Amino acid sequence: MNWQLIKLGLVFVMLSVLAVGGGTAVLPEMQHATVHWFNLTDKQFRDIYSIGQVAPGPNMMMVLLIGYRLAGAIGAVVVGIAFFLPDCVLTLAANRLWIRFAGSPWRQSVQQGLAPVAIGLMFAGTYAIAKLSLVHVSDQTPDFAAIAIAAVVTATLLWRHVNPGILVLVGGSAYVLLTR
Amino acid sequence: MDSVTPQQSGTASSNATSKAASVPLGEIFKVFFMAGAISFGGGVVAYLREYLVRSSGWLSDEDFMSALEISETLPGLNSVNIAVITGDDLRGVPGAAAAVAGLMLPGAVFVMVLGLLWNQSRHNVTVSHFLLGIAAAAAGLLLVVSLQLGKQQISKFPDLFIVLATFLAVSVFKISLAWVLIGIGTLSIWLYRPHPARPQAPEHLPFHRGPRHNHYRR
């Protein structure tokens, strides 16, 4: 156990506890923490996020790859436990205590109050991914091929439901073709 | 376990009551593993609902909505939190562990395999461009998901103000998430504090679709 590994674990424990509104909500903070406090680059963060997008299951399995990239196999294990275990323990405790708050008007206040904060954080997560993918990371100039892909995906999903897994694969292929 | 709510069909409730008493851990693992393996492109919560309410009958619709409601208020991923709650309700802590392990295993293996391949070929221009295209598509996807989940919040005051303040604090002013939650979160909860003269309307909660239920069946 070296210091870097402990620090990595602590950062993801913090991210875990702060993930009100789910995985997307915590993306900006995760990007900031892994890029500024560890030697992950913005491009690596973006690529790891993209790999996570094509995987099945809970949408933050990408954290394992961040751990792997920064500290090898043991890093993946440490980050996986640090990011998922605290929330599981919190949920287990809450599941057993929740019934006691059933009659409390404060329970509803917390739910209603946190809802718009969670939505704001989701928009912030969206902005973080847009900033990494729609402008060139090197010089911050607009990447028109990427913007076109994002616009087509947005319009398609507003028009009708399409499996997002298919859309991201089409988006990846389209970018390869557009920039050939 | 006491009886389910009246609007539940008889078969579903008796199913849930009899099955839940003796669900083997392996069965819990298997059901969550299926949901975790099949949910390409996200939407794990919808798959979980399909498996837990429709095919296995372990939960009534009410149970599921209640579990989802708790999951949304707590930090963490909704799908993982639902796994903890369902597993705990069925078989206690071992049940929760089996559910979470089953849900996460397929995605974890998938991500690690892809990650190792990426590690070998990340200087390949085609791979790099493919991943960038995925991120661009994901940006569009996240925008639509945020708009859809936040439909009620962005069309009403003071919620819109809180959504904007949260977004600006994180994205423009780069304020640490902890401070945003302490500051704006507390303010927002205070705005919705219990008030005897103003009955609270739960209809506009973002993800809430089921009828209101004030007891949680253990």
Interface residues (C-beta under 8 A of the other chain):
Chain A: M14 S16 V17 L18 A19 V20 G22 G23 T24 V26 P28 E29 H32 Q44 R46 D47 I48 Y49 S50 I51 G52 Q53 V54 A55 P56 G57 P58 N59 M60 M61 M62 L64 L65 Y68 R69 A76 G80 F84 D87 C88 L90 T91 L92 A94 N95 R96 W98 I99 A102 G103 P105 W106 Q108 S109 V110 Q111 Q112 G113 L114 A115 P116 V117 A118 I119 G120 L121 M122 F123 A124 G125 T126 Y127 A128 I129 A130 L132 S133 L134 D143 A145 A146 I147 I149 A150 A151 V152 V153 T154 L157 L158 N163 P164 G165 I166 L167 V168 L169 V170 G171 G172 S173 A174 Y175 V176 T179
Chain B: A35 G36 A37 I38 S39 F40 G41 G42 G43 V44 E69 I70 S71 E72 T73 L74 P75 G76 L77 N78 S79 V80 N81 V84 I85 D88 D89 V93 A96 V100 L103 M104 P106 G107 A108 F110 V111 M112 L114 G115 W118 N119 R122 T126 S128 H129 F130 L131 L132 G133 I134 A135 A136 A137 A138 A139 G140 L141 L142 L143 V144 V145 S146 L149 G150 Q153 I154 D159 L160 I162 V163 L164 A165 T166 F167 V170 S171 K174 S176 L177 A178 V180 L181 I184 G185 S188 I189 W190 L191 Y192 R193 P194 Q200 P202 H204 L205 P206 N214 H215 Y216 R218
